[in-house]
Amino acid sequence: MSRVYNFSAGPAALPEDVLRRAAEEMLDWHGRGMSIMEMSHRTPDFEGVIRGAENDLRALLNIPANYKVLFLQGGATLQFGMIPVNLLRGKTRADYVVTGSWSEKAVGEAARFCAVNIAFSSADANFTYAPSQDQLKLDDRAAYVHVCTNETIMGVEFSSIPETGNVPLVADMSSHILSREIDVSRYGLIYAGAQKNIGPVGLTVVIVRDDLIGQPLPGMPTLFDYKVHADNGSMLNTPPTFAVYMAGLVFEWMKAQGGVAAMEQRAIARSQLLYGCIDASGGYYRNPVRIADRSRMNVPFTLHDDTLDAVFLKESKDAGLSSLKGHKTVGGMRASIYNPMPLAGVQALVDFMGDFAKRHG
Ligand code: PMP
């Protein structure tokens, strides 16, 4: 068996230790003679798995007691709609900060339910930077302010959190949750699809302050109500049991590695190595994002000559470096280097890039 270095943006690489443990437990979870996937969610065993995952996530992110942790389905995309449905609470407006395709998509869904104020957009600069506080045109009548703190496609990451006063701040952290230390109490709601830094696809994590829930728009399906999920421990209906179990294993792995502080140090080391290579290439490779706002998780880059893209992709794949093709909307390459990516994987990529530039200079 040989595993590649997988730079996929999501579903993405998982820690090898976690995959091995899941494989070991696949036929016989803890002596029960069945896999976790085959077990009812209404068993004390699964109850232990889901509450264990919640407790580990609470410990990793220091989540205050007045926040609910919900394990949902429907992806981050469903949250684009569930957020206005739950957080408008009688108001009719919301502020959106647009720094890339994902925040743009969130606007599209919110506009179905309320008047959206675009408090900031970097569209005029091809989404290559994050706003400073004085660039935000916030509306104090807004029910909440929505940001995407790491734009997966353009690779733009917020290095500081907008100040929104009494208006709750809502953040899509899908592609960088658990990769840097955060102060949860600064947010009203944090959400993330699991398939990047948390586990397999099929699970979406929502962390929400408990005073914000319980007043959804009328006429919505029961499952759109955060309070219903909170009151039922995320098990009103059958939860994505295998994805929750895998997320739990990833959280245990992170704790054993030294927690979020250790993940952040590694992310800094990986991203500095890769951006260093791009910036030292004399324009052979380019990343267009403002340096202060460059993502530690998603590193898009172009080659000086795009006719070499296909050769780069073929040769990198042959070298055991998988899934470097950039998103179709921006082209070029993208290396997603989430928590499970070892520094050796980025070193292998950087070595390959240097060698490629020499050979195809
Ligand atoms: N937000 C961000 C920042 C993302 O990267 C993605 C997926 N790549 C989404 C939302 C949508 O997630 P999902 O496919 O889980 O709905």
Boltz pocket constraint, residues with backbone or C-beta under 6 A from the ligand:
constraints:
  - pocket:
      binder: B
      contacts: [[A, 9], [A, 10], [A, 74], [A, 75], [A, 76], [A, 77], [A, 78], [A, 102], [A, 148], [A, 150], [A, 151], [A, 152], [A, 153], [A, 172], [A, 173], [A, 174], [A, 175], [A, 193], [A, 194]]
      max_distance: 6.0
